[in-house]
Amino acid sequence: MKRFSALAVTLLLVALAPFAQAKTYVNGIDANYPPFSYIDEQGNPAGFDIESMNWIAKKMGFEVQHTPINWDGIIPALQAKKIDMICSGMSISEERKQAVNFSDPYYSIKKYIAVRQDSNLTVDEVFKGEYTLGVQRGTNEHDLLQSRIDDENLKISLRLYDSPPMSVEDLLNGRIDAIAIDSAPAEDAIKNGKAIKIVGTYAPSDDFGVAVNKDNPELLKLINEGYKQLKNDPFWQELHTKYLSNK
């Protein structure tokens, strides 16, 4: 009887295994960084990074919840374990590596200067003059530009924004002279009819990676394996065509 009961319990556990609750990880996102992460018209998280991580979660057997976080506080939120990862167009940097671990790079981003279509400003003129330059706060670009202003005694003034689209709107409204913006959101703005133009780069390209806490190597391993499989799947090219194609 005892042997039968043990067998019955084993069979029951096997039967229930598919219904076991998958582990849920919270992904902190920038809610206004198209085309990588944003909130769509239905109020749902969307974008290249969102769909990528959804695919990885399904493939690797976990659930993912996307939660908007202010960008300048997103790494502290990760360190405080309010979120489990940051998959939202985050540039890998040596400074950030001191606070978090990064996945393998999954995308390379250029650093552009953009102006209104009717402007004749060049990159050199922006940095040599007394112009107002918009940039998203809490980014590598913000830190880089502030350091350059201090080190080179530049006369440009920085105006900080919570998102790239906000800086684009102020540029179009004539409140600022130029913007420092990543290539993907700049190209997305142009694709969506915003009257701006890219006049050049001002710094080397960055690689994007997913940030996780240093004490969570299991999640980092899942994410790296997930991206490896995703990049070998046709869906990877579909995502590039959907979100990153300029055509």
Disulfide bonds with the S-S distance in Angstrom:
none
